[in-house]
Amino acid sequence: MKNLDNKLFKEYTVKIFSLLKSDEELSLSLVGESTDFTRFSNAQVRQVTHVKQSRVEFKFIKGSKILNFSLPYSGTLEFDCTKTQIQLTESRKYIEGISDDPYIVKPFFYGNSFNEKLTTLPVAEEMIGNIHMISNQVDLAGILVSGDIVRASCNSKGQSHWFKTRNYSLDYSLYNDRQKAVKSLYAGTIWNTDELKNNIDQSIIKLNLMNRDSRKIPRGSYRVYLAPSAVAQLIETLSWGGLSMGAHQKGQGSLKGLWEGREQFSPKFSLSEDFTLGLSPQFNDAGEIAPEALSLISEGKLKNFLISSRTANEYKLTTNYAAEQEALRSPVVLIGTLSQANILKELGTGLYISDLHYLNWSDRDSARITGMTRYACFWVENGEIVSPIEDLRFDESYYHLFGSSLIDLTDFSEIISSTDTYFQRNVGGLKTPGVLLSDFKFTL
Amino acid sequence: MNKLKNLLSSLNLGVEYIGLREVETRKISLDVRNEIFEEIHSSIDHGLMVEVLINGQFAYAATNSFHLVDVQACALRAKSLAENASKLSIYPFTLQERPVMVGEYKIPNQKGFDSFRTKDIHDLLIEVSTKLNVSNKIITRTANFELTEIKTIYVSSIGSEVHQTVLRSSLGMSAIAQDGPTIQKRSWGYDLNAQLGMERIDRDQLFREAARVGAEAEELLTAKDCPSDTMDLLLAPDQMYLQIHESIGHPLELDRILGDERNYAGWSFVKPIDFGKLKYGSSLMNVTFDPTIKNENASYLADDIGNKATREYLIEEGVLKRGLGSLESQKRLGVLGVASQRASDWNRAPIDRMANVNLEPGNSTLNEMISGIENGVYMFSNRSWSIDDYRNKFQFGCEYGKLIKNGKLTTTVKNPNYRGITTQFWNSLKMLGDKSTFEIGGLSHCGKGEPNQLIFVGHAGPVCLFSNIEVFGGGK
């Protein structure tokens, strides 16, 4: 595919850099994909879409002024260069009207890298047939996504990074006659129908537990086990100002107490950014290479916030090459000692929660977050699952959840790949264990 | 004949139906923080979606290359996907779900990119940031402007040809105040996206709002937390937009009711049998789908499959009448819908969406509403939102609150929040503000769909009074 071809992209960038005047600099990043999306409902096909797209984000610099622009990229050299040249001319006009950026991050040579992992996948049509056959007797809703993804970054200082992968994900949920559901994800780079069948069979076993009558749980505090997929939601929400240095400096951070040492998490809780997971490129949009592993919270204490080069320039700090938004890209939560076999026993009486939904900060000053339980959540008594529950709303502080309430984390983790497809297919994911909490407050 | 029609006539696929939707978007945005120019971003996007129908199955393929060979390859991919999927179709669609529509939509005499001057906006935003700086406790001051033009052309093999050009802008500001561990924020304008161009800029209004936003952010630093209680709740339009969006708009989407969205955005508590019967809210409540309001954010002539958009009542005198859903969903579900099969961009297939969903004004003045409250709180400006996947249990937080005692506004409170359950909440609607309290807003980031889509919507509403609502404040 032309729009995802490394050689063609290189030719394009060489040509574009040659258009620059002596006082101009440019860095650019490519986001591209060729993807088949198939939506399922009732294990049948609702909608099917193929998308081939790429776009280039530019940072055009003249002196201490900077202008960002973006354009579609087709992989047809002459066409793309003509469009880019027009936009460069336009940008030269716009940039005259703006003032200097005192915190400008200029292009730099951070080295070159090339990472292309392309396995052989069956065509979407074959995958759809496999899914339909395996899930034939059960109501399945969800989306199958498969194809190639590219991320690249280069600049007029000679830097060049390329990351291309081919993968798939089946993000699905199964439903019983009572409209109760279980959720699962089958994702990877090698399609294996036996593994797919095993994944769906395991979900069907869980779904059978949902056939029991649901229990309405009164609001209040309960002992709770959060499965890795539920913890993942809490970790992802920390990307929304939780671990960003810039957000905290501007008064928009959510872990200010931790930053100032007024609060701390349990010594059992450690979180790092760890690119050895291999789910996302180590370089950011500017081509800066983040450390392979960076401790963020260690044994309950803040070690590092994510610091972009721009934040570092503004607040006179040292960058750790976070992306501009200072969001988590490859977070890993350290495991604990709770074994899979002992989860229900150690929970005793309380709630087993497999997923959380629609999280949002309810009071950032207190690191308080609200959200809902979703999918397979159960009332457990004396270590035995009794019944599914009706969904509950929670409103709790991270300082309590990962602090005084945290009893243990599981001794195993799950890798949860990103399934985000806003604008384009995302890369990345996280790795986290489950957590056992002494009390978790439900409000509705 | 336009280029797209030429392209359409060049495609010989042997399918029942082909639609081509070309979308070209031009956007520019500027951001200022603390009187320093922070970012200018300009973008152009241009692409094409091919839609085919074979054996009752629609399939789509998108490309941002307009070379005939690429478009042909794209169309063949759509054909292959449709042929294969038709063996497992959820429903056998027909050409009845694709009307023939010819027309054009564009608001005349708007000031677009030709009137845009970088330096003018740059200087204006810096001045707004300066006006927000009412005290040394305002640690962060932001001002932003965005101008977007979207040209969409839709042509089909059954004779549709729809040209729609929308010019949209937003202008927002915020102030963050800090005193020790207490941080409070006020903002204005981020929910006022509208089909307006450069003509929307009113310097006096901006400077007036900046002074108010800055002063209220500082005021909140010394305010007490909103009390935890069950009391009357008065909501300003800038909170009503999201209340309407989350607890009326989303639950009425037919694809949610059908279960298509179950794996991502969620289901709905609304059942097909509820249409025409369900007492959704108090009899004061009239909710319309209205794509005909000039300048409202999601007005249009036709949706993305060429279905002509008309004003319809979704809820009339509190009773549920009609859903938000396409001809496809209406056929599958057997209930009435609207022209709302919309795609976020050229690279996404159209699905059931909101457009302009408005709560019609009532007859009460603001003074009448306040004077009738013995114990209550008046909340402004959304800052937090969350609702379950059936759209029942919600919790919203606002930036600014005023307590009401014995018919009078009294103390300012910080961190005002409330929670409730959708139909209970709307049935507790006690008074509805008149036209003098009615305001039109617009949001730009409504997310749903697999693959995910963000789309712009419009909402309008008056000040509303709800009785016996659970309210509470911040803190651990």
Interface residues (C-beta under 8 A of the other chain):
Chain A: K2 N3 T35 D36 F37 T38 R39 S41 N42 Q44 V45 R46 Q47 V48 T49 H50 V51 K52 Q53 S54 R55 I66 L67 N68 F69 S70 L71 P72 Y73 S74 G75 T76 F79 K83 Q87 E90 S91 Y94 I95 E96 G97 I98 S99 D101 P102 A124 E125 I128 G129 H132 A141 G142 I143 V145 D171 Y172 S173 Y175 Q179 A181 K183 K250 G251 Q252 K256 G257 E260 R262 H357 Y358 L359 N360 W361 S362 D363 R364 D365 S366 A367 R368 T370 G371 M372 R374 D391 R393 D395 S397 Y399 H400 D420 T421 Y422 F423 Q424 R425 T443 L444
Chain B: I28 L30 R33 I36 F37 E38 E39 I40 H41 S42 S43 I44 D45 H46 G47 Q57 F58 A59 Y60 A61 A62 T63 N64 S65 H67 D70 C74 R77 A78 S80 L81 A82 N84 A85 L88 S89 I90 R117 T118 K119 D120 H122 I139 T140 I176 A177 Q178 P181 T182 I183 K185 L258 G259 D260 R262 N263 Y264 G266 W267 D345 N347 R348 A349 I351 S384 W385 S386 I387 D388 D389 Y390 N392 K393 Q395 G397 N415 N417 R419 I421 G447 E450 P451 N452 Q453 L454 G474 G475 K476
